[in-house]
Amino acid sequence: MNAERSPIVIAARRTPIGTRGRALAGLRVEQLAAPVLRAVLDDAATATGAPADVADVLLGNCMGPGGNPARVAALAAGLDAAIPGGTVDRQCGSGLAAILDAAAAIRAGDGRARLAGGVESASTAPVRSVDGVAYDRAPFAPEGFPDPDMVRAAEDLATHDGIPRSRLDAHAARSHARAREALAAGRFADELVPLAGLDRDDAIGAADRLLPRLPALFPGGALTAGTATRIGDGAAAVLVAPAGAAPGLAVRAGAIVGCDPALPGIGAAPAILSALAAAGVERHQVAGFELVEAFASQSIAVLERIGVAEDDPRVCADGGALALGHPWGASGAVAVVRLFSRLVRGGARAGTIGVAAASVGGGLGVAAVLEVVR
């Protein structure tokens, strides 16, 4: 589908990302998401000159309290009770998957807009247990399949691809440096909805100066706390509307794929290649990539597989999750908000292409190809 007929993101906002246990720790998922939903609706009304006719609210979430957080957030945001809500769980690809679901509903013929994105309060995530025994996470794969946690998987990926610690440290340092420069230049300001006194992502610059001194997380390994993202609290949302509603980012194509659950960090690569093929776009035509940068090894491995240099200025140009933080279910939507700021707010010409993508625990990849429409 070409851009002129594609569903279009016409407004995009997010909270600052607060490191787990810090500034946003006292806010439940709906308290994080509701102000962002309201800000998106206000921005959309300004863009179009009229309130949006919202059909649904779709939010990604991984570790929340249950009870359909998207519906709870919709009501907390003051939306009409007739507007439903649905919660999407594709782990750290959830927010991006929710946006693709919203675009698919519009592409299928429903002419009403959707609010979509993700939210995660890692600080208030409930303790889960089986037979009274608490566990940190649910299985990503059934018995008989590899099921590493994401930290172990990131170390395994570095080993598998032969990525030394020096490259991981350099990648994380570059992410922090770009984020510090963007913060100083005010490039985050228009996308943020301050909450609880927090008006910036609090992890920026927190680890990069310590990178060479941080111990390896595994004996003899390459991964450190500085090359793994800080888990965060936050929310991000967009309004997806039918083609022609207003300037924004047209959702040209998307892909959700599976990969080896032993190496889940590579999942974004086949998803990106599939989405680019569906959109008829070559990688050299992409002006901006936003990867959910959960681990340096993951980002490097994905970029190698799609043929993009790890220091390419198009990739997370204002820093990625290694600098900003990683609120699991929201991070894929944060990637789209960042592209909206970089390309739409940044004044990119019509036809400029961006890609958002995430690798996902259990062996999944999610990607979207978006195009500036003026």
C-alpha positions as CSV (number, residue, x, y, z in Angstrom):
1,M,0.0,0.0,0.0
2,N,1.4,3.4,-0.9
3,A,1.6,6.3,1.6
4,E,-1.4,8.1,0.2
5,R,-3.7,5.2,1.1
6,S,-2.0,4.0,4.3
7,P,-3.2,4.6,7.9
8,I,-1.3,7.5,9.4
9,V,0.2,8.4,12.8
10,I,-0.9,12.0,13.3
11,A,0.1,12.6,16.9
12,A,2.7,10.9,19.1
13,R,3.7,11.4,22.8
14,R,5.4,9.7,25.6
15,T,6.3,10.1,29.3
16,P,9.9,10.5,30.3
17,I,11.3,7.1,31.2
18,G,12.0,6.8,34.9
19,T,14.4,4.1,36.1
20,R,12.6,1.4,38.0
21,G,12.2,2.3,41.6
22,R,12.7,6.1,41.0
23,A,10.6,9.1,40.1
24,L,7.7,7.2,38.5
25,A,7.7,4.3,40.9
26,G,4.5,5.3,42.6
27,L,2.4,5.4,39.4
28,R,0.3,2.5,38.3
29,V,0.0,1.6,34.6
30,E,-3.2,3.7,34.0
31,Q,-1.6,6.7,35.8
32,L,1.3,6.5,33.4
33,A,-0.8,6.0,30.3
34,A,-3.8,8.3,30.8
35,P,-1.9,11.6,30.6
36,V,-0.2,10.5,27.4
37,L,-3.5,9.4,25.8
38,R,-5.0,12.8,26.7
39,A,-1.9,14.7,25.2
40,V,-2.2,12.6,22.0
41,L,-5.9,13.4,21.6
42,D,-5.2,17.1,22.2
43,D,-2.4,17.1,19.6
44,A,-4.6,15.3,17.1
45,A,-7.4,17.8,17.6
46,T,-5.0,20.6,17.0
47,A,-3.7,18.9,13.8
48,T,-7.1,18.2,12.3
49,G,-9.2,21.0,13.8
50,A,-11.7,18.5,15.4
51,P,-11.8,15.9,18.1
52,A,-10.9,12.4,16.9
53,D,-13.5,9.7,16.5
54,V,-11.8,7.0,18.5
55,A,-12.9,3.4,17.9
56,D,-10.5,1.6,20.3
57,V,-7.5,1.9,22.6
58,L,-4.8,-0.7,22.1
59,L,-1.8,-0.7,24.5
60,G,1.1,-3.1,24.9
61,N,1.9,-4.3,28.4
62,C,4.1,-7.2,29.7
63,M,4.2,-7.4,33.4
64,G,1.2,-5.3,34.7
65,P,-1.6,-6.2,37.0
66,G,-3.9,-7.7,34.4
67,G,-7.5,-6.6,34.2
68,N,-7.0,-5.2,30.7
69,P,-4.8,-2.1,31.4
70,A,-5.7,-0.5,28.1
71,R,-9.4,-0.3,29.1
72,V,-8.5,0.9,32.5
73,A,-6.2,3.6,31.0
74,A,-8.9,4.7,28.5
75,L,-11.4,5.3,31.3
76,A,-8.8,7.0,33.5
77,A,-8.1,9.3,30.5
78,G,-11.7,10.4,30.5
79,L,-12.6,8.7,27.2
80,D,-16.3,7.8,26.7
81,A,-17.2,4.5,28.3
82,A,-18.4,3.3,24.9
83,I,-14.8,3.2,23.6
84,P,-13.3,-0.2,24.4
85,G,-9.7,-1.1,25.1
86,G,-7.4,-4.1,24.4
87,T,-4.1,-5.1,25.8
88,V,-1.4,-6.6,23.6
89,D,1.4,-8.9,24.9
90,R,4.3,-9.5,22.6
91,Q,6.7,-8.7,25.4
92,C,9.1,-5.8,24.6
93,G,7.6,-5.6,21.1
94,S,4.1,-5.0,22.5
95,G,3.8,-1.3,22.0
96,L,4.9,-1.5,18.3
97,A,2.6,-4.5,17.8
98,A,-0.3,-2.6,19.2
99,I,0.3,0.2,16.7
100,L,0.4,-2.3,13.8
101,D,-2.9,-3.8,15.1
102,A,-4.5,-0.4,15.0
103,A,-3.2,0.3,11.5
104,A,-4.5,-3.1,10.4
105,A,-8.0,-2.4,11.6
106,I,-8.1,0.9,9.7
107,R,-6.6,-0.8,6.6
108,A,-9.4,-3.4,6.8
109,G,-12.0,-0.7,6.3
110,D,-12.9,0.9,9.7
111,G,-12.6,4.6,9.1
112,R,-12.3,5.6,12.7
113,A,-9.0,6.4,14.5
114,R,-7.3,4.3,17.2
115,L,-5.2,5.2,20.1
116,A,-2.3,2.8,20.3
117,G,1.0,2.4,22.1
118,G,2.3,0.8,25.3
119,V,2.8,1.2,29.0
120,E,4.9,-0.5,31.7
121,S,5.3,0.1,35.4
122,A,8.2,-2.2,36.2
123,S,8.1,-0.7,39.7
124,T,4.6,-1.8,40.5
125,A,4.6,-5.1,38.5
126,P,3.1,-7.8,40.8
127,V,5.0,-10.6,42.2
128,R,3.9,-13.8,40.5
129,S,4.0,-17.3,41.9
130,V,3.2,-21.0,41.2
131,D,2.3,-23.1,44.2
132,G,3.5,-20.4,46.4
133,V,6.9,-20.1,44.7
134,A,7.6,-16.7,43.3
135,Y,9.2,-16.3,39.8
136,D,10.7,-13.3,38.0
137,R,9.1,-14.0,34.6
138,A,6.8,-16.4,32.8
139,P,8.3,-18.9,30.3
140,F,9.0,-17.5,26.9
141,A,9.0,-21.1,25.4
142,P,7.6,-24.5,26.4
143,E,9.5,-27.3,27.9
144,G,12.0,-28.8,25.5
145,F,12.9,-25.4,23.9
146,P,15.7,-23.1,24.8
147,D,14.3,-20.4,27.2
148,P,17.1,-18.0,28.3
149,D,16.3,-14.9,30.1
150,M,17.1,-11.8,28.1
151,V,20.4,-11.0,29.9
152,R,21.7,-14.5,29.4
153,A,20.5,-14.4,25.7
154,A,22.3,-11.2,25.1
155,E,25.6,-12.7,26.4
156,D,25.0,-15.8,24.3
157,L,24.4,-13.6,21.3
158,A,27.7,-11.8,21.8
159,T,29.5,-15.1,22.0
160,H,27.6,-16.5,19.0
161,D,28.5,-13.5,16.9
162,G,32.0,-13.0,18.3
163,I,31.3,-9.4,19.5
164,P,33.9,-8.3,22.0
165,R,33.3,-6.2,25.0
166,S,35.1,-3.2,23.4
167,R,32.4,-3.0,20.7
168,L,29.6,-3.3,23.3
169,D,31.1,-0.6,25.4
170,A,31.5,1.7,22.4
171,H,27.9,1.1,21.3
172,A,26.6,2.0,24.7
173,A,28.8,5.1,25.0
174,R,27.6,6.3,21.6
175,S,24.0,5.9,22.6
176,H,24.5,8.0,25.8
177,A,26.5,10.6,23.9
178,R,23.8,11.0,21.3
179,A,21.1,11.2,24.0
180,R,23.0,13.8,26.0
181,E,23.4,16.0,22.8
182,A,19.7,15.6,22.0
183,L,18.7,16.5,25.5
184,A,20.8,19.6,25.5
185,A,19.4,20.6,22.1
186,G,15.8,20.2,23.3
187,R,14.9,17.5,20.8
188,F,12.9,15.5,23.3
189,A,10.9,18.4,24.7
190,D,7.9,18.3,22.3
191,E,7.3,14.6,22.7
192,L,7.3,14.4,26.5
193,V,4.4,14.5,28.9
194,P,6.1,15.3,32.3
195,L,4.9,13.3,35.2
196,A,5.6,13.2,39.0
197,G,8.1,16.0,38.6
198,L,10.1,14.1,36.0
199,D,10.7,16.0,32.8
200,R,13.5,14.0,31.2
201,D,14.7,10.4,30.8
202,D,16.6,9.9,34.0
203,A,19.1,7.3,32.8
204,I,20.8,9.5,30.2
205,G,24.5,9.7,30.9
206,A,24.2,7.5,34.0
207,A,26.6,4.7,33.0
208,D,28.7,5.7,30.0
209,R,31.6,7.2,31.9
210,L,31.8,4.1,34.0
211,L,31.7,1.6,31.1
212,P,35.4,0.5,31.2
213,R,35.3,-0.2,34.9
214,L,32.0,-2.2,35.1
215,P,32.4,-5.9,35.8
216,A,31.2,-8.5,33.4
217,L,27.8,-9.9,34.3
218,F,29.0,-13.5,33.6
219,P,32.4,-14.9,34.3
220,G,34.6,-14.3,31.3
221,G,31.8,-12.6,29.5
222,A,31.4,-9.4,27.5
223,L,28.1,-8.0,28.8
224,T,28.0,-5.5,31.7
225,A,25.3,-3.4,33.4
226,G,26.3,-0.6,31.1
227,T,25.7,-2.5,27.9
228,A,22.3,-3.7,29.2
229,T,19.6,-1.2,29.4
230,R,18.1,0.1,32.6
231,I,14.6,-1.2,33.2
232,G,12.2,1.7,33.3
233,D,8.6,2.9,34.0
234,G,6.8,4.8,31.2
235,A,4.2,5.0,28.5
236,A,4.0,6.0,24.9
237,A,1.1,6.4,22.5
238,V,0.1,7.6,19.1
239,L,-3.2,8.3,17.2
240,V,-3.5,6.2,14.1
241,A,-6.0,7.7,11.7
242,P,-7.2,7.0,8.2
243,A,-5.2,8.2,5.2
244,G,-5.5,12.0,4.6
245,A,-6.4,12.9,8.2
246,A,-3.4,15.2,8.8
247,P,0.3,15.3,8.2
248,G,2.3,12.5,10.0
249,L,3.8,9.1,9.5
250,A,2.0,6.7,7.1
251,V,2.2,3.1,8.2
252,R,3.5,1.6,4.9
253,A,4.1,-1.9,6.1
254,G,4.7,-4.0,9.2
255,A,6.0,-7.5,10.1
256,I,5.9,-9.8,13.1
257,V,8.1,-12.8,12.8
258,G,9.5,-15.7,14.8
259,C,13.2,-16.7,15.2
260,D,15.3,-19.1,17.2
261,P,14.2,-18.8,20.9
262,A,17.8,-19.4,21.9
263,L,18.9,-16.2,20.2
264,P,15.9,-13.9,20.5
265,G,18.0,-10.8,20.1
266,I,18.2,-11.3,16.4
267,G,14.4,-11.2,15.9
268,A,14.3,-7.6,14.7
269,A,16.5,-8.3,11.7
270,P,14.1,-10.7,9.8
271,A,11.2,-8.5,10.8
272,I,12.9,-5.4,9.3
273,L,13.8,-7.2,6.1
274,S,10.3,-8.5,5.8
275,A,8.7,-5.1,6.4
276,L,11.0,-3.4,4.0
277,A,10.2,-6.0,1.3
278,A,6.5,-5.5,1.9
279,A,6.8,-1.8,1.5
280,G,9.1,-2.0,-1.6
281,V,11.8,-0.1,0.2
282,E,15.6,-0.6,0.1
283,R,17.6,-0.1,3.3
284,H,19.6,2.7,1.7
285,Q,16.3,4.6,1.3
286,V,15.7,4.6,5.1
287,A,16.4,8.0,6.7
288,G,15.9,6.8,10.3
289,F,16.1,3.6,12.2
290,E,14.8,3.3,15.8
291,L,15.7,-0.1,17.3
292,V,14.6,-1.0,20.8
293,E,18.2,-1.0,22.1
294,A,17.7,-3.4,25.0
295,F,21.3,-4.7,24.8
296,A,24.3,-3.5,22.9
297,S,25.0,-7.1,21.6
298,Q,21.4,-7.3,20.3
299,S,21.6,-4.0,18.4
300,I,24.9,-4.8,16.8
301,A,23.8,-8.3,15.8
302,V,20.6,-6.9,14.2
303,L,22.4,-4.2,12.3
304,E,25.0,-6.6,11.0
305,R,22.2,-8.9,9.7
306,I,20.5,-6.1,7.8
307,G,23.7,-4.6,6.5
308,V,23.8,-1.4,8.4
309,A,26.9,-0.2,10.3
310,E,26.6,-0.1,14.1
311,D,27.7,3.6,14.2
312,D,25.4,4.6,11.3
313,P,24.1,8.1,12.2
314,R,20.6,7.0,11.0
315,V,20.3,4.5,13.9
316,C,18.9,5.8,17.2
317,A,20.2,9.3,16.2
318,D,19.2,10.7,19.6
319,G,20.2,7.7,21.6
320,G,18.3,4.5,22.2
321,A,17.1,2.4,25.1
322,L,20.7,1.9,26.4
323,A,20.6,5.6,27.3
324,L,16.9,6.4,27.7
325,G,15.8,3.2,29.5
326,H,13.5,0.3,28.7
327,P,9.9,0.2,29.9
328,W,9.2,-3.3,28.4
329,G,5.7,-3.0,26.9
330,A,6.1,0.6,26.0
331,S,9.5,0.6,24.3
332,G,8.2,-0.4,20.8
333,A,5.8,2.6,20.9
334,V,8.6,4.8,22.2
335,A,10.5,4.0,19.0
336,V,7.6,5.3,16.9
337,V,7.3,8.4,19.0
338,R,11.0,9.0,18.4
339,L,10.6,8.6,14.7
340,F,7.7,11.0,14.7
341,S,9.9,13.6,16.5
342,R,12.9,13.0,14.3
343,L,11.0,13.1,11.0
344,V,7.7,14.9,11.3
345,R,8.5,17.4,14.1
346,G,12.0,17.6,12.6
347,G,10.7,18.8,9.3
348,A,11.7,15.9,7.0
349,R,10.3,16.2,3.5
350,A,7.3,14.1,2.4
351,G,8.4,10.6,1.3
352,T,11.1,10.3,4.0
353,I,11.2,6.7,5.4
354,G,11.7,5.5,8.9
355,V,11.8,2.1,10.5
356,A,10.9,1.1,14.0
357,A,11.8,-2.4,15.3
358,A,12.2,-4.6,18.4
359,S,13.6,-8.0,19.2
360,V,11.5,-10.0,21.6
361,G,12.0,-12.6,24.3
362,G,11.0,-16.1,23.2
363,G,12.2,-15.4,19.6
364,L,10.1,-12.8,17.9
365,G,10.7,-9.7,15.9
366,V,8.4,-6.7,15.2
367,A,9.0,-4.0,12.7
368,A,7.2,-1.2,10.9
369,V,8.1,1.0,7.9
370,L,6.7,4.5,8.1
371,E,6.8,7.4,5.6
372,V,6.4,11.1,6.2
373,V,3.2,12.5,4.7
374,R,2.7,16.3,4.5
